[in-house]
């Protein structure tokens, strides 16, 4: 069985906060204000589902981590 890797939503929140605090023009990885807004929206959607991790695939546990896939 294989599993996808993921990161915690708290970590992603810290990255978004750093991007906001540094300004989008000086923070690598953020293309525009719309990009940051989209990332915030995803984070809050995942939290509303009860996830503590960013879901890496469609087969996730209640906390958002990959539940595993059969090896092909």
N, C-alpha and C positions, 0 to 999 in steps of 0.2 A: 504494500500500500504506500502511496506517495501523498505528501501534504504540501500545500502552498505555504509560503512564508507570509507573514503579515506584520504590521506595526500597531502599536496601541494608539487609540484615538487621542490620549493625553499627549503623546509625542507629536502627532500631527497638529494638535492644537498649539503646542509650543512653537512649531515651525511657522504656522500662520501668524501667531502673535509676533514672532521675530520679523516676519515679512511686513506686517503692519507697522511695527515700531521703527523699522529701518527705512521704510518707504519702498514702494514697489520698484522704483527705478534703480535702487541700490542693492536689492536682494535677489541673488541668482535663483532661478527656478520659477519665478513668477513673471508672467508675460504682461499682465494688464490688471486693472482693477476688476474687470469682469472675471478673469481667471481666479483671483482671490475670492470673489463673491461665490463663484461656483464651488470652490473647495470648502468654504464655510457651510454652504447649503448641504453638501454631501455629508460633512461631519455631523451636522445636526440631524439629518435624516437617519444616519446610522445610530446615533445616540437615542433617537426616538424609538428605534427598533430594539433597544436594550443592548446594543453591541458595545463592547469595550475595546474591540479591535476592528481595524478596517477590513471589511470582508474581501478576501482576495479572489473569490469565485462564487458560484451559485450554491455550493454544497457546504454550508457553514453550520457551526454549533451555535447555541443561543448567545454566546458572547462574541460571535463574528469570526472566529478562527475556522480555518478549513477543516472539515470533518473527514477528509481523506478521499482518495480515489484509487480504484483498482489499477494496478500497473498493467499497461498494455504490452 
